[in-house]
Amino acid sequence: MLNNIEMSEFIPIKTQYPIKIMPENKVWTIEIQSGMFVKNNPPVRRIFINYSLVSEYNIGNAEREREAILYLYLNGACGGHIQRLAKIWGLHRNTIGNYIKAYHNLGIKGLSDLYYQQEERQTKVEEPVTSIDQISIYELLEDSSTTKIEEVVKKKTVNSKKKQKHMNDK
């Protein structure tokens, strides 16, 4: 029930990891800010603002996820700071900027797969790959404990730094 949600459902996990790398097959809740939550409850993900359900979509539905992120931004998530919202979600700030641009240009249909992919091809914004972006979700699905996630992030970060050093030495 949308209006009869118990407060116990809003006990967020403490994490510094972005939503993008959180295990999709586990139940978890992340607080974006006071009263704003993302609750993963496979097979759906729910967005709450002021403890009220405002969006629900099937995990993996990119179009609906773009709409949910835009909705959070338009409702003042992270004080309207794209960079902070991008960090929480595990996206580049330009990606969220592209969502906003597509919405302003074409309305909600600008976020549909058909229109958004056309817009993305036209702008050709290339996002840098970060060490966290390189983490395989399969590694996390095997064991999603905090210790395992920290080990994977550390391993990927070290490998990324080695690659960067190697590129700089050339």
Buried (B, 14 or more C-beta within 10 A) or exposed (E): EEEEBEEEBBEEBEBEBBBBBBBBEEEBBBBBBEEBBBBBBEEEBBBBBEBEBBBBBEBEBEBBBBBBBBBBBEEEBBEEEBEBBBBBBBBBBBBBBBBBBBBEEBEBEBBBEEBBEBBEEEEEEEEEEBBBBBBEEEBBEEEBEEEBBEEBBEEBBEEBEEEEEEEEEE
